[in-house]
């Protein structure tokens, strides 16, 4: 349903009226109405700010300040014009001038000056300073708040939608306080302008009254001082209300609670404070000449309220205990909700209570930030989005122990020493240092635990020294990298497809679902990730799949075609530019035996090679892998394209780090040196 009146038109009329009042003379009755409207708007703004639960409930306040300041200045100009030309600015101005001062010019003038001083020196100055400080600290705190949101999202404390809402709110807060820093200058300038206009009205009015209207100096002074005070009051009172609103907003704490509940609740909630203050006031009333009815009365009231609050808190405490006991009993009696137990987290990091400080931001721990960086690192390196990593403490573990689970099953574990560092010998350390022997959990390398005092010495003699959070983060990264293919779901693949669809609509529409389903694409991407091949270049991958999916739907064969399309990336990953890489080749006779033993079925192809021959091939492969590792080289075996995937499947359960590459996956400028061949004839 559309609103009856367009709010934009209302604002336009409000601003247009202010501009017209600066140029066009107003009759006194219209000035009375506009002054009343100005006072109404000021009261509305003040009470809205007072009862706002959070600052962003009035996110448009800087704009409101601009509009109301312009409107108030326009009214000032119009009233000044009437005072100087006719001496009759209307009922409201004259009433304020005479009534507030009690028909006493001196009293009215003093009240007006005090009001002006309060606004300019106390409220305006304070609001301006608070706005400046709040804006600076809000902007400085933004990176930390952003990281906190990322950490909450990463640990599963909030959803993606909640994280986006928090980020939007953070940006709005930053924009609001930044604008308020400048908008408070409007209020300060308005008060200064009001003081100048008041002086002009007073001096100019007296002169105009004597020259134009033939008044004596006393008559002109009396008349125009009253009008000047009235004009100043009808302008400064709304200005004071809006200044007060500014102060309320910028000093309001970041709690989603109205200010009345917050202030009264915090100030008068402690029964002991109320009783002590009440007893003090009563004592002063009894032993000093101070008014006994006032001080004793207030003191007794506070003692009564404090005692009553104490009784209420005691009752609430008992009710909470009873409620908790009833809830525990209900929890025991009710049927267990099994559905909540069925969910399995893709990745979990559980740790003993001794590791909690590393994950607690309040204790200076940065493990959450490191987990966020792991997800970013894997996304950049492999092109896959890592699911949310759950961090949980587990009292059943040893204090310094942690375990890593994939889909609820433990796949790795480690143990650290808090306040210690792990030092590893890279192989060229001449002077060894003493420490507690251990093994690095990611690669199972020998290492020692050392203290903070030994750290500098260990680094100076060549040890690689890492802190406990880095150990856990590195271990977690390697586990995620190893199992990333298992973590890639059909929904993840659909999200990847959606990410490139806007710029590659024709490609995506041709590929899926016409040629391949999401599940088929998932299997190809999993095959690539299983061997550490990045899937970031999805366009190239999809182009290749679209080219060959019409002739075969075998995902293993399609994977080989994709690998050949990604040969530049594969070569860059495994072969150093302008350097000769030592590799091992596969005997063509073994390749021929493998091809002859391939059995094609509806479920795919598999090898029917004789187990004895298979074992011989594995033995020779092991020898060649050791030979390459002893030379400090990556274990790389080069095969023909048609054999590569079958040889990899044969060896993957025995040699996890073995790299099998086909000739078609090697870039033309790569230089290779064969240092041996996997051959049964040499065995």
N, C-alpha and C positions, 0 to 999 in steps of 0.2 A: 504494500500500500504506500503510495507516494504521499509525502507531507503536504499539508494544505498550503503552507507558505514556504517559499524557497529561502533557506537560511542565508545563502550567498547574497540574495537580493537585500535581506535585512542588514547584513554587514555593509553592503555597498551604500545603502541609504544612510547608515550611521556615519561612515567616513565622508560621504558627500555632504551631509548636513554640516559636519564640522568645517569643511572647506568653505561652504556657503556662508557660515556665520562669521568667518574671517573677513568676508568681503561685503556682505549685505547686512544693513542694519536690521535688528530684530525689535519688534514691539515688546514692551515690558511683560505682557501676559505670556507670550511665547518663551521669553527668557525664563520666566517662573517655571513653566512646564519643563523646559530642557534642564534646568538646575535640579528639579525634582527627579527627572529621569537619570541624571548623572549620579545623584545620591543613591538612587535605587540600584543602579549598576554597581556602584562601589560596595554597598552592603552585600549584594549578591556574590560578588567576587570574594569578599572577606569570609563570609560564612561557608562558601564552597571550599575555599582553601582550608578553613578550620576543620571541616568534617571530611575532607578527602582522606581515604585510607592510605594512599601512597602518592608520592610526588607526581608520578606520570598520569594520575587522574586529571591533572590540569597541565598536560603537556603543551597546550596552546598558550600558556600564560605569558611568555615573552611577546607574542603577537597582541594579546589582550592589553598588555602594558602600553604598547605603541599606540593602539587605537584610542584607549581611554585618555592617554596623555594628550593626544591631538585634540580630542573632543573637549577636554577640560581647558586647554589653552584657547580654543575657539570661543568657549563661553566667557573666559576671562576678557578676551578682546571685545566681545559684544557688550558685556556689562560695563567695561571701561568706556566704550563709546557712548552708552546711555548716561553714565555718570557725568561725563565731561560735557555732553551736548544738552541734556535735558534735566539732569539732576534727579531723574526718576527711573532707576534701574529695575523697578518692580517690587512686589510685596516681599518676596523671599529674601532678597538682599537687605532691604530695610529692616525686616523682622529679625534677621540674624544679627545685624549690627546693633540694634537696640535691646533685644531680648537677652542675648548671651551676656552682654555687659551690664544687665540690670538697669538700663537707661543711664548708666554712668560711663562717660566717654573714657575716662582714665582706666577704669576696671576692664572695660571691653578691650581697650588697646593692649593692656598688660596680658589679658587672657590670650589674645591673638598672638602676641610675641612669644609667649610661653609655648603655645601650640606649634608655632613655626620652629622654635628651637628644638623641641622634642622630636619633630619630624626630621629636621635636617641633620642634627648632631647625633641623635641616638638611633632612631629607627633606620633612616636612610643610610647613614654611615655604616651601621652594623650589618644591614642587609647586603650592602655593596661588598663589604669585606668577606662576609660568609660566602657570597656568590663566587668571588674570585678564588677563595681557597677550595671550595667544593668543586668548582670547575677544574682546577689544577689537579686535585687528588683523584677526581673521577677519571680524568684522562690518563693519569699515571697508572691507575689501577686496572685499566682496561685489559692489557696483556695478561695479567694474572687471572682476571676473571674469565677471560677467554680460555686460558689453559685449564681452569677449574671446570668449566663446562665440558671441554674435551675429555678431561679425566673422568667426570661423572658419566659421560656418554660411553666411554671406553669400558668402564667397569659395569655398565648396565644399570646404573642407578637411575638414569633417565632415558627416554626414548629419543629417536631422531627428531620427532615433532617437538618434544619438550625442549630439546637442545636448541632447535631453531627459534622457538619462542623466547628462550632466555637470551640468545644472541640478539634477536630483534629488540628485546627490552633493554639490553645493554647499550645498543646503538642509540636507542631513543633517549636513554638517560644521559649519554654523552652529549648528544645534540641539545638536550634540554638545558643542562647546566652550562654548556658552552654559550648558548643563547642568553641564559639568565645573567651570565657575567657581563654581557653588554647591555642587556635590557634594564638593569638596575640604574644605568646612567640616565635613562629617560626619567625615572622617578626623581633622581637627584637634581637633574636639570629643571624639571617641572617645579620643584620646591624653590629653587633659586629664581626662576622666572616669576613665580608668584610673589616673592619678596620685592622684586624690581617693579612689578606691575602695581603692587600696593603703594610703593613710594610715589609712582607716577600718578595714581588716583588721588592720593592725599594732596600732593603739591599742585597738580594740575586742577583738581577740583576746587581747591580754595581760590586759585587764581581765576578760574572760570566763573565761580560764584560771585566774586567781587567785581569782575569786569563785565560779564554778560548779564548777570541777574541783579546787580546793584546791591548785593548783600554787604553787610559790614564784615570785618575780619572775624569777629566772634561768631556771628551767624554762619558764615561760610565754613569756619573751622568745625563748629558743632555738627552742621549738616553733613559735610563731606567726610569727616572722621567716622561718623556712624556708617555712612554708605561704604567707605573704604574698608572698615572692619567687617561689615556684612559681606562685601564682595570677597574679601580675603578668606573669610570663614567658609562661605559656600564653595570656595575652590579648594581650600586646604583640608577641609574635613574629608571629602572624597579622596583627596590625594593621600591623606594620612591613613585612611582605611586600606587603600591599595598598597601603600608602603608596608602596612602591617601584614597584608596578605603575602607580599613578597617575602618578608621575614619568616612568616609561618612556613611557607613552602621550602625555602632554602635551608631552614634549620630543622625541618622534619626528619626524624630518623627513618631509615629504610625498613619500616615495618608496615605490613599490610593491616593497619589498624587505625581507626580514627583518633585524632589527637587528644580528644577529651578522655576517652577510655585509657589511652596510653599515659597521659600526664597524671590524672587522678589515681589510676591504678598503681603507678610506680611511686608516686609521692606519698600516698596514704595507705600503703599495703602492709607496712611493717608494724605490728602491734607494739613492739618494744619502743620504737621511736615515738609513736603517739603517746604512750604512757609517760616516757621521760619528759617530752616537751610539755605535756599537760601538767605533770607534777612541778616542773620548773615555773610555769606561768602561775600556778596556784601559790607556790612559795613566794613569788614576787608580789602577788596581790596581798598576801597576808603580812609580810614583814617589811614592806616598803610603803611609802605614801601613794603609790600608784592606785588607780581606781580599782577597788575591790570587786565591784560587780562585773567589770569588764574582764580583768585578768583571771579572777577566780572562776568566773562563768566559763570563759574559753578553756581554761585548764581542766575543769571538771568534764566539759564536753569531750575534750581530747582523750582524757583518761577513760571515759565511758566507751568511746568509739574504739579505742585500742583494746580494751578488755573484751568488747563484743567481737572484734575481728579475730582476737586470739581464740575465742570459743568457736567461731565459725571455722577457722582453719583446723582446729582440733577435730571438729565433726567431719569436715571434708577429708581429713587424713584417714579417719576411721572408715568413712564410706569408700574411699579409694581402696583400702586394704580389703574390705569386704567384696568390692566389685572385682578386684583382681583374683581373689580366692574363688568367687563364683565363675569367673571366666575360665580359670584353670580347671575347675570341676567340669564345666560345660565342654571344655576342650577334650577332657578325658572321656566324658560320656558320649559325645556326639560321634557319628560315623565319620571316619577319616575321609577327607576329600582326596581320592586317589589321583584325580586329574592333575593336581599340582605336582605330583611326584613323577609324572610321565615325561616331563620336559627334560631334555639332555642338552647341556651347554656344549657348543662346539669345542671351545678351548677353556680350560680352567687352570689357574695357578693357585694351588693351596700351599699354605706355609704355616709353620709353627709360630707360637706367640713371640718368640725371640726375634722374628723378622718383621713383626708388625710396625716397629718404628720406621722401617724403610718404606713402608707403604702409607704411613700416616703423614699427610701434609703438615698437620699442626706440630709434628715433631721434627720437621725438616726433611722428611723422606721425599724422594723424587721418583720412586718406582712407578707411580701412576703416569707421570710424564714420559718415562722411558717406554712404557707400554704403548702409549699413544704414538711415539716415534717408531716403534716396531711396525705398527700397522702402516704408517706412512712409508717406511723403508721398503716393506714387502710390496706395497702398491707401486712404488717407483721401480723396483728391481724386477718384479715378475708380472706386474700388471693385474694382479688379483687383489680383491678386497678381502682382507682378513676379518673374520667375524669378531664380534665383541669378545674380548678376553676377560673372563670373570676372575676377580681376585678375592680369595676367601682365606680367612684364618681357620686353622683346624687344630684343636687342642689335642687330638689324638696323635699328631705328629710330634717328633722331637722338636725342642724349641728352635733349633737352627736348621731344621730340615724343610725342604719344599718339594712338591711333586707337581708334575705337569700332566694334565689329562687331555686326551682328545676324545670327544664324544663320550665322556664319562669314564673312560678307561685310562689308567695310568700308563704313560709311554716313556716317562723319564723322571729322574729325581736328582736331587743334589743336596749338598749341605754346606753351609757357610759358617764362618766365625764372625760374629758381630764385633765391630771396632777393630777388625784385622783387615789386612790386604793380602791378596794372592799374588805371589811373585813367581814368574815362569822364566826358565832359562831358555832363551832363543837359540842357544847352541854355541855362542861365542863368549860366554862369561868366563873370565879367567879367575876371578876371586869369588868363591862361593860364600854365601851367608847362611847362618843357622835359622831354622824355623820349624814349623810343624809340617811334616810331609803330608801331601794330599794329591788329588788329581783334579785337573780342570774338568768340569762336568760336561762341557759341550763337545770337546774333542778327545777327552780322556788323556790329556797330556800331564806328565809329572809336574808338580808345583809344590810350593811351600807357603804356609801362612806366616805372615810377619806382622809386627806391630807398627803403629804410626811412627814411632821413633826410628824404626829401621827403614822406612819407606825411601827417604831421600838417599840413603846409602845404597839401597838396592838398585835404584834407578841410575845412580852414578856409575855403578860397575856393570851395567848393561842388562839388568833384569827387566822384564815387562811386568809392570805392577798395575793391578786393577782392583777397584773397590767392590764390595759385595753387590750393590745394585747393578753394576756393569756385568758382573758374573751371571746374575740371574737373567738380566735382559739379553745377554749374548746366548745363553742356553735356551731361553724361550724363543729367540729368533731362529736358531738352528732347528729347533723342533718344529716350529711353524713352517719353515722353509721345506723341511723334509716331508711334512704331511699336508702341504697346501693343496695337493690334488684331491685328497679326501674331503677337504673342507669346502671345495667348490660345488655348490648345489645348483640345481636347475634354476632356482630363483635368482641366484647370483648371475648365472649366464643370461637370464632374461634381462636383468638390470644392465649388464654389459651391452647387450643388444640395443636396449633402449637408449643408452648413452650415445651411441654412434648413429642411431637411426635418423635423427633430424638432418644430419649432414650427408647421410648415405642411404636415403630412402629406397632408391632403385636397387641397390645391392642387397639390402636386408629383405625387401619384398621378394626378390628373386630367389634368395637362399632359403628362407624359412617363412612359412612351413612347406613351401612347394617342393624343395629338394631334400632338406634335412629338418628333422624336428629339433627342439631345444635339447632333448636328451642326447641326440647324436653329436651335436656341437659340443655339449658338455664333455662327452667321452674324448673327443679330439683335444679339447683344451686341457683335460686332465692328463692325457698322454704327454702333452708338451710340458706341463708343470712337473710331472713326475720325474722328468729328466732335467729339470732346472731351466727350461727354455721360457723366456718371457712371452706373455700373451698381450703385451701392451699394444702391439701393432695389429689390432683386431681387423682393421680394414684389409690389410694384406692377407691375413688368415682367412677372412670371409671371401675375399676375391678368389683365393685358391680353391676353397671348398666349393664355391659356385662353379668354378671351371671343371672340377673333376667329379662332383657329386652326381652328375647325370650318368656317368659311366660306372660308378661303384659307390655302394653305401657302406663298405667295410671301413669302419672308423680307424683301424690300424693302418690301412693303406692310405687313407686320406691324411692321416697324421704325417706319413712319410712325404707326401706331396707338399704339405704345409712346411715341413722342416726344410725342404729344398728351396721353397720360396723365401725362407728366413735365413738363408745361408750366410748373408752378410752379418746378421746378428749373432749367429752361432760361431762363425769364424772369429768375430770380435771378442766373444766370450772366452774361447779356449786357446786362441793363437795370438801371440804377441806380434804387433806389426814390426816389420823390418828385422825380425829375428827368426832363426831356424828352430822349429819345434820338433822334438824327438817323439816319434810315435812307433806303434807296432801295427803291422798289417795282418790280415787274415788270409791264410792259404786258400787259393782258388779251389783246391780239391775239397777242403772242408766246406767251403761255400756250396760246392756242387752236391756234397752229401746232405747238407742242410736242406737245400732246395728239393732234393729227391725225397726227403722224409716229411715234407709238408702235407698235411691232410686237411682238405677243405670240407667244412660242414656248414650247415645253416647258421650255427652259432659263431662261426668264424674259423680261422685256420689255427692249427696247432702242430707241433713237431712229434713225429713218431720215431725219432732217432734212437738207435740202440743205446741202452743205458751204459754199457761199457765204453762205447765210443764217446758218449756225452762226458763221462768221467775223465777220459783221456784229454778231451778238449779243455775241460775245466782245469786239469792239472797243468797243462801247458800254458793256459791263460794266466794261472796264478804265478808261474815262473816269470812270465813276461811283465806282469804287473809289478812284481817285486823288483825286477831289473830296472824298470822306469822309476820307481819310487826311490831306489838306492841312488839313482842319478839326480834326484831332486826334481823330477818331472811329473806332470800329471799323467795318470794312467790312461792313455788314449789309444784306442784300437780303431783302425780304419778298415771299413768293409765296402763291398759293393752295395748299391742302393737297395736291391731287392732282398738282400740277406740281413741288412742292419737290424730290423725290428725283431727278427727271430733270434739272432745271436744275442741281442740285448735281453730278451725274455729268458733265454737260456742261462745267462750269467747274472741277472740282477739280484737273485736271492743269495748269491755267493760273494759277489763283489759290489757292494753298495756304491762305492765311489768310482767305479769303472765308467769311463766315457766312451761310448760307441758312436762313431760318426761315419757317415757314408761319403764316398768321393764327391757326390753331387751336392753335399752340404758345405763344401770347402770353397772359399773365395779364391779367385784366380791368382791373386797376389800373395797368397800364403805360401811360405817356404817350409817344407817338411823334410825330415830325415828319418828314415826307417832304421831302427836299431835291432829289428828282429821280426820274426813272423810266427804266428800261432799255427803250427804245422805238426801233424802227427808223424810225418816222416822224420822230423828232427828229434822226436821224443825217444 
